[in-house]
Amino acid sequence: MSKIKIVVDSAADISADLAKKHDIRIVPDYVNFGDQSFPDDGVSLSRQEFYKRLAQATELPTTAAPPPGMGAKIFQEALADADHVIAFSVASKLSGIYNGMVVAANEVSPEKITVIDSGTLTMAQGWMAVAAAEAAEKGATVEHIKSLISEMRSRARLYAVLDTLEYLRRSGRVGWAQANVGALLQIKPIIDVREGDVNTAGRVRTFEKAIREVADIAHREAPLERLTVLHSFNPERGQKLMDLVQDIAPQAYLNMVDVTPVIGTHVGPNGIGLALIKAKA
């Protein structure tokens, strides 16, 4: 029976505990403040330090894919204890990380490394990696895991409400007109990320209404197989959303995540969201 290891980039928001439990290797993406570059590893740049810098920055930070050499190193380390590696990247439409992982895989051993474009990010991506690790632990083959994840990807959903669209606008993820109309009218758009596309799932006037609307969306998506409540450095808002979805939450696969700085760069502080995997029909 072949041994399979899972690798994922840090935009998947997998916690240290989950990574340790399933021996998932994490390739850190990078956050750049001017000429300072920080690996998104949870140590070099904490959430608190990141948002402090963000508030003081005259120029917004940028993000970057890890250099292929770093991905290659982590692939080599994983293959030292495995016959095959399956790597999950953030949506290729949103980042060059997928291409970087493919380059790294080709440098190391392309026949032993499978790179999968998750089509999403944060824990919608992370839950795919966890499911793959669980299947590998039970002896699943590479082909079985690829089939499992392909089917799961169709059930993955990511919804978010941001305090402002300005960060997404500056990163090029939404247009100038959409961001400025939202600001002028005090509208809180509900963002839906699917297959790498950022769409609008609804619009409300206040953040309190937005939290309730996101919870209502989750109820319409139920029953759920896996669920993560997301927030960007605002646990109080995160807890409000958690309270509203407890009745449909799959307790075995439920957590709350303060999104990693590489995501925070594009969404800014005080956002909330849900990453979920719908139950099979």
Summary of the structure (lengths in Angstrom):
residues: 281
radius of gyration: 18.3
end to end distance: 31.1
largest distance: 59.7
contacts: 995
relative contact order: 0.16
helix: 46%
strand: 26%
